[in-house]
């Protein structure tokens, strides 16, 4: 309890201000995507915002106001289970800014959006809102709604974030199909997928790197080639064969996407019988890759 109290009263830093600007840019993009593409095309967004769209369709009540009302119980649950001053401030800021902008922009943007084409609305609405979500996450914030619920389910019961989002969004898409049309609901599902990809790229970057694990009877020869021909670092991991019970050496290294062909040719030339696994890494920090940037959680 004492530790949680200290966490709550932790002083804010300049990084909180910088993250606040990033969050503000993110919610602005989300609000623009809603007003220019999703609302005019009746493409339901996910979570509380999507539910607010459906209620607005029947009642005309302001979407932003309903987003705030819908987030109050979820915010209280988030405070209870996730806690922390920064969580509270960033969530209130993100939800409040989004709600304000999505209602205010209605006075300045065309009510019919830019285009009546559902394909274009789903594509551009998904990309712009996804970039917005990615910026909010990059600012270590949350957009409230299903974000809070997903984190609680993950934190308390170990349900993965993807499964949590799938459950909440499936319910919203079902209601959207009943309210708008099933065609619109299908386009909304495509939009949500595009939004998720755009958010991931914004958060983690598009420069996905590759990892290579190599098991060979000639580890020293391969090590020399990686170090001096590719000029990449490599780590030697002691291991034991599961079948033979003999000691083995596993070489582990990280390379760029463009170097995959080179390392495969290098290993094949050194040991045609080598066993090699190539994986994917979303982010790599350290020498030769992205420099470390200190962040405050």
Buried (B, 14 or more C-beta within 10 A) or exposed (E): EEEEEEBBEEEEEEEBEEBBEBBBBBBBBBBBBBBBBBBBBBBBBBBBBBBBBBBBBEEEEBBBBBBBBBBEEBBEBBBEEBBBBBBBBBBBBBBBBBBBBBBEBBEEBEEEBBBEEBEBBBBBBBBBBBBBBBBBBBBBBBBBBBBBBBBBBBEEEEBEEEEBBBBBBEBBBEBBBEBBEEEBBBBBBBBBEBBBBBBBBBBBEEEBBBBBBBBBEBBEBBBEBBEEEBEBBBEEEEEEEEEEEEEBBBBBBBBBEEBBEBBEEBBEEBBEEBEBEEEEEEEBEEEEBEEEEEEEE
